[in-house]
Amino acid sequence: LGEKNLITLNVDSNRRIDILQLQKSVNQLQETHDIFCVVATTGTTSTGSIDNVLELSKICQRIGAWLHVDGAYGLAYSLVPEYRDRFFGIEFADSVSWDPHKQFGIPIPNSILFVRRKEDFNRMSLLSDYIYREGESVPSPGLKSPPSTRPFSALSLVTSIKFQGISKIHERLRSPLQAIETIYNSLKSDLEIELCNEPETGILCFRILNKHISEDQMNDFLKEIYEEVITSGKHSISFTKLDDKVVLRLVAITPTSAETLMTTITYVKEKAELVASRGLQS
């Protein structure tokens, strides 16, 4: 395709594809480009945001474009009944990817590709005279993906599902979401913290504020906080950039509690005081 043929899309205040801006982009691009695919995400890497798949599917159907949904991280949470509506419209996507190893505690790699129409697997099938023949009555893995030899990756997923049962799976997935939501609501009134997203999954992005640190120094300040936390080995956070601003990320994937996550926030604050008091090193 080439990088010049990949068009990035504007996002709204919570980092989801902006539907109105997308519509404007589509109207402009259709004059000079053939739009054949739109890629949505249900659980973006940086903020865990969930795109409006239903509205995206309507646009794709109107212009005849393929809709792929990257659900590698977030799609698992659609299994929890009270969070299902956040993923409304997923059934209209042409293809959806999911990585169960992210939440199900099973070995990497464990990835699944869903397609809405089973005949679409023919797009990647390999046929020959001696194996993977068209029209055979028995299932053939070569009709779904190019590799002929592969590990039995499905075994660990099926074993995990049967061992846990759907109720335990719901509990396992619900726990980090509820913990992150509780932390988010608790920190709304915290004057030392700037919240940078409204969590839709298990990711909270934030900045630590300090009266001795100017806005121009914030990126370096937050990076040094991150280094202090990580090198201590006591708690785990990460960081990303949103609109060229460094933000810290608190990520909950496995079962946890708001109390546990708050100890991490408290620890991050302590390290922020340390960094501010000694002065920035960079």
C-alpha positions as CSV (number, residue, x, y, z in Angstrom):
1,L,0.0,0.0,0.0
2,G,2.7,2.4,0.9
3,E,2.6,4.9,3.8
4,K,1.2,7.7,1.6
5,N,-1.9,5.6,1.1
6,L,-2.6,5.2,4.8
7,I,-4.7,8.1,6.1
8,T,-4.9,8.8,9.8
9,L,-8.2,10.0,11.2
10,N,-9.0,12.7,13.7
11,V,-10.2,11.6,17.2
12,D,-12.7,13.1,19.6
13,S,-12.0,14.3,23.2
14,N,-11.8,10.7,24.4
15,R,-9.5,9.5,21.6
16,R,-12.1,7.7,19.5
17,I,-12.5,8.2,15.8
18,D,-14.4,11.4,15.3
19,I,-17.4,10.3,13.2
20,L,-18.2,13.8,11.8
21,Q,-14.6,14.4,10.9
22,L,-14.4,11.0,9.3
23,Q,-17.4,11.8,7.2
24,K,-15.8,15.0,6.0
25,S,-12.5,13.1,5.2
26,V,-14.5,10.5,3.3
27,N,-16.2,13.1,1.2
28,Q,-12.9,14.7,0.3
29,L,-11.0,11.6,-0.3
30,Q,-13.6,10.0,-2.5
31,E,-12.8,12.6,-5.2
32,T,-9.2,11.3,-5.6
33,H,-8.9,8.0,-3.7
34,D,-10.5,4.6,-3.7
35,I,-11.3,3.9,0.0
36,F,-11.4,0.2,0.4
37,C,-10.9,-0.3,4.1
38,V,-11.5,1.5,7.4
39,V,-9.8,0.2,10.6
40,A,-11.5,0.8,13.9
41,T,-10.3,-0.1,17.4
42,T,-12.2,-1.5,20.4
43,G,-9.6,-0.7,23.1
44,T,-6.8,1.5,21.7
45,T,-3.3,0.9,22.8
46,S,-2.6,4.2,24.5
47,T,-6.0,4.9,26.2
48,G,-8.2,1.8,25.8
49,S,-10.8,3.9,23.9
50,I,-13.6,2.1,22.0
51,D,-14.5,3.5,18.5
52,N,-18.2,3.8,17.6
53,V,-18.3,0.6,15.4
54,L,-22.0,0.9,14.6
55,E,-21.6,4.4,13.0
56,L,-18.4,3.4,11.3
57,S,-20.1,0.3,9.8
58,K,-22.9,2.5,8.3
59,I,-20.3,4.7,6.6
60,C,-18.4,1.7,5.3
61,Q,-21.6,0.1,3.9
62,R,-22.5,3.3,2.2
63,I,-19.1,3.7,0.4
64,G,-18.5,0.0,-0.1
65,A,-15.4,-0.2,2.2
66,W,-14.3,-3.1,4.3
67,L,-14.5,-2.5,8.1
68,H,-11.8,-4.2,10.2
69,V,-11.9,-3.9,13.9
70,D,-8.8,-4.3,16.0
71,G,-10.1,-5.8,19.2
72,A,-6.7,-7.3,20.2
73,Y,-6.8,-5.8,23.7
74,G,-10.4,-4.6,24.3
75,L,-12.7,-7.1,22.6
76,A,-12.6,-9.5,25.6
77,Y,-14.6,-7.0,27.7
78,S,-17.6,-7.4,25.3
79,L,-18.1,-10.7,27.1
80,V,-19.1,-8.9,30.3
81,P,-22.9,-8.2,30.1
82,E,-22.9,-4.7,31.5
83,Y,-20.2,-3.6,29.2
84,R,-21.5,-5.2,26.0
85,D,-23.2,-2.0,24.8
86,R,-19.9,-0.3,24.5
87,F,-19.1,-2.6,21.6
88,F,-22.5,-2.3,19.9
89,G,-22.2,-2.7,16.1
90,I,-19.2,-5.2,16.3
91,E,-21.4,-7.7,14.5
92,F,-21.5,-5.5,11.4
93,A,-17.7,-5.5,11.0
94,D,-16.3,-7.5,8.1
95,S,-13.4,-8.7,10.2
96,V,-12.4,-8.6,13.8
97,S,-9.1,-9.5,15.5
98,W,-8.7,-10.6,19.1
99,D,-5.8,-11.6,21.4
100,P,-7.2,-13.8,24.2
101,H,-3.7,-14.1,25.7
102,K,-4.0,-10.5,27.0
103,Q,-6.7,-11.3,29.6
104,F,-7.1,-15.1,29.8
105,G,-3.8,-15.9,31.3
106,I,-2.7,-18.2,28.5
107,P,0.6,-18.4,26.5
108,I,1.5,-16.0,23.7
109,P,0.7,-16.2,20.9
110,N,-3.0,-16.7,21.0
111,S,-4.8,-14.7,18.4
112,I,-8.2,-15.1,16.6
113,L,-9.5,-13.6,13.4
114,F,-13.3,-13.5,12.9
115,V,-14.9,-12.7,9.6
116,R,-18.6,-11.9,9.1
117,R,-18.9,-14.1,6.0
118,K,-17.2,-17.4,6.2
119,E,-16.5,-17.3,2.4
120,D,-14.1,-14.4,3.1
121,F,-11.6,-16.9,4.4
122,N,-11.2,-17.8,0.7
123,R,-9.3,-14.6,0.2
124,M,-6.3,-16.1,2.0
125,S,-6.8,-19.8,1.2
126,L,-4.2,-22.0,-0.6
127,L,-5.2,-24.7,-2.9
128,S,-3.2,-27.5,-4.6
129,D,-3.7,-30.9,-6.2
130,Y,-2.3,-32.9,-3.3
131,I,-3.6,-31.1,-0.2
132,Y,-6.2,-28.3,0.5
133,R,-8.4,-29.2,-2.4
134,E,-11.4,-27.1,-3.1
135,G,-14.8,-28.7,-2.3
136,E,-13.5,-31.3,0.2
137,S,-16.0,-32.5,2.8
138,V,-13.7,-32.4,5.8
139,P,-12.3,-29.2,7.5
140,S,-9.1,-27.9,6.0
141,P,-6.8,-25.4,7.9
142,G,-5.2,-24.4,4.6
143,L,-8.5,-22.8,3.6
144,K,-8.3,-20.3,6.4
145,S,-4.7,-19.1,6.5
146,P,-1.5,-19.7,4.6
147,P,0.5,-21.7,7.2
148,S,0.2,-25.5,6.9
149,T,2.1,-26.4,10.1
150,R,1.3,-24.5,13.3
151,P,1.2,-25.0,17.1
152,F,-2.1,-26.1,18.7
153,S,-2.7,-22.5,20.0
154,A,-6.4,-23.1,20.4
155,L,-5.9,-25.8,23.1
156,S,-4.8,-23.3,25.8
157,L,-7.7,-21.0,25.1
158,V,-10.3,-23.8,25.1
159,T,-8.8,-25.3,28.3
160,S,-8.9,-21.9,30.0
161,I,-12.5,-21.3,29.1
162,K,-13.6,-24.8,30.2
163,F,-11.7,-24.6,33.4
164,Q,-12.9,-21.1,34.4
165,G,-16.5,-21.2,33.1
166,I,-18.3,-18.2,31.9
167,S,-19.2,-16.8,35.3
168,K,-15.5,-16.8,36.4
169,I,-14.5,-15.3,33.1
170,H,-17.0,-12.5,33.7
171,E,-15.6,-11.9,37.2
172,R,-12.0,-11.9,35.8
173,L,-12.8,-9.3,33.1
174,R,-15.1,-7.2,35.3
175,S,-12.6,-6.7,38.1
176,P,-10.0,-4.4,36.4
177,L,-12.7,-2.4,34.7
178,Q,-14.5,-1.6,37.9
179,A,-11.2,-0.9,39.7
180,I,-10.1,1.6,37.0
181,E,-13.5,3.3,37.0
182,T,-13.4,3.7,40.8
183,I,-9.9,5.2,40.7
184,Y,-11.0,7.6,37.9
185,N,-13.9,8.8,40.0
186,S,-11.8,9.1,43.1
187,L,-9.1,11.2,41.3
188,K,-11.5,13.7,39.8
189,S,-11.2,15.9,42.8
190,D,-7.4,15.4,43.2
191,L,-5.7,18.7,42.5
192,E,-2.3,17.0,42.0
193,I,-3.6,14.9,39.1
194,E,-4.8,15.8,35.6
195,L,-6.9,13.0,34.2
196,C,-6.3,12.6,30.4
197,N,-9.1,10.2,29.4
198,E,-12.3,8.8,30.6
199,P,-11.7,5.0,30.8
200,E,-13.8,2.8,28.7
201,T,-11.6,-0.3,29.4
202,G,-8.8,-0.9,31.9
203,I,-6.5,2.0,31.1
204,L,-6.2,5.4,32.9
205,C,-4.0,8.1,31.5
206,F,-3.0,11.0,33.8
207,R,-0.4,13.7,34.5
208,I,1.1,14.6,37.9
209,L,0.9,18.4,38.5
210,N,3.5,20.3,40.5
211,K,3.7,24.0,41.1
212,H,7.5,23.9,40.6
213,I,7.2,22.3,37.2
214,S,6.2,24.4,34.2
215,E,4.2,23.1,31.2
216,D,7.4,23.2,29.1
217,Q,9.1,20.9,31.6
218,M,6.2,18.5,32.0
219,N,7.3,15.9,29.4
220,D,10.7,15.5,31.0
221,F,9.2,15.6,34.5
222,L,6.8,12.7,33.8
223,K,9.4,10.6,32.0
224,E,11.7,10.9,35.1
225,I,8.8,9.9,37.4
226,Y,8.3,6.9,35.2
227,E,12.0,6.0,35.4
228,E,11.9,6.3,39.2
229,V,8.9,4.1,39.5
230,I,10.1,1.4,37.1
231,T,13.6,1.1,38.4
232,S,12.3,0.7,42.0
233,G,10.6,-2.5,41.0
234,K,7.8,-2.0,43.5
235,H,5.0,-0.8,41.1
236,S,4.4,-0.8,37.4
237,I,3.2,2.1,35.2
238,S,4.0,3.1,31.6
239,F,3.8,6.2,29.6
240,T,2.6,7.3,26.1
241,K,2.1,10.6,24.2
242,L,-1.2,12.2,23.5
243,D,-1.0,15.3,21.2
244,D,2.7,15.4,21.9
245,K,2.1,15.5,25.7
246,V,3.6,12.7,27.8
247,V,1.1,11.1,30.0
248,L,1.5,8.3,32.5
249,R,-0.6,5.1,32.1
250,L,-2.1,2.9,34.8
251,V,-3.1,-0.3,33.2
252,A,-5.2,-3.0,34.8
253,I,-5.6,-6.3,32.9
254,T,-5.7,-9.0,35.6
255,P,-8.1,-9.0,38.5
256,T,-7.3,-6.3,41.0
257,S,-8.9,-3.8,43.3
258,A,-9.2,0.0,43.5
259,E,-7.3,-0.1,46.8
260,T,-4.3,-1.9,45.1
261,L,-4.3,0.6,42.2
262,M,-4.5,3.6,44.6
263,T,-1.3,2.4,46.3
264,T,0.4,2.7,42.9
265,I,-1.0,6.2,42.4
266,T,0.3,7.2,45.9
267,Y,3.7,5.8,45.1
268,V,3.8,7.7,41.8
269,K,3.0,10.9,43.7
270,E,5.8,10.2,46.1
271,K,8.3,9.8,43.3
272,A,6.9,13.0,41.7
273,E,7.8,14.9,44.8
274,L,11.3,13.4,44.8
275,V,11.9,14.4,41.2
276,A,10.5,17.9,41.7
277,S,12.6,18.5,44.9
278,R,15.9,17.4,43.3
279,G,15.3,19.2,40.0
280,L,15.0,17.6,36.6
281,Q,18.1,15.7,35.4
282,S,17.6,16.1,31.7
